[in-house]
Amino acid sequence: MTVVVAVHAFDFPGSVPRLERVSGGGVLLDAVPAFSVDDVYGRLASYGEEGRASYAFRNVTVDVLLPLSMLPSVVFTSRWVALTVVTAPMYLCA
């Protein structure tokens, strides 16, 4: 959760504020979907060269690292559920 907040609140390479700043107020493509190829190309063109470079860097780093950073939480929670809830003795389920 900390990573999600950091990506949206702080200005660093790959963050939402950085993209907005270098693209002149551009919005992430998945935040406000475009429904045609022309709309997508138009939005990418509006980012400018620096904005497109920032968006590409963000896709390679944040969009890969954020899910990986959440993986330990998902594994831990799944393991906890499997060990405590699914395999709980019947007298605890009454």
C-alpha positions, -999 to 999 in steps of 0.1 A, spaced: 0 0 0 29 23 7 42 19 -28 8 28 -43 6 60 -22 42 69 -31 36 64 -68 6 88 -67 18 113 -41 56 119 -47 74 133 -78 101 108 -89 108 91 -122 79 68 -130 54 85 -106 20 99 -116 30 135 -106 61 133 -128 41 122 -158 16 149 -152 44 175 -149 65 165 -179 35 158 -202 18 191 -195 -10 176 -175 -14 143 -193 -34 116 -176 -25 79 -176 -41 60 -204 -57 35 -179 -70 63 -156 -93 77 -183 -97 51 -210 -97 60 -247 -120 39 -268 -104 41 -302 -69 38 -316 -70 74 -328 -78 86 -293 -49 67 -278 -25 80 -304 -38 115 -299 -33 113 -262 2 99 -266 11 127 -290 -2 153 -266 23 140 -239 52 153 -260 86 136 -263 95 139 -226 60 128 -215 61 97 -237 96 88 -224 83 92 -188 52 71 -196 74 43 -212 98 44 -181 68 42 -158 53 12 -177 86 -7 -175 93 1 -138 62 10 -118 38 -13 -136 61 -42 -131 75 -34 -96 42 -24 -80 26 -58 -85 58 -76 -75 60 -55 -43 24 -67 -34 32 -104 -40 46 -111 -5 13 -97 10 -8 -119 -12 13 -150 -5 13 -143 33 -25 -137 33 -32 -167 12 -11 -189 35 -27 -175 66 -62 -182 52 -52 -217 42 -37 -225 76 -63 -208 99 -96 -206 81 -96 -235 57 -80 -261 80 -95 -248 112 -107 -275 136 -145 -280 135 -150 -268 171 -137 -234 160 -162 -231 132 -193 -236 153 
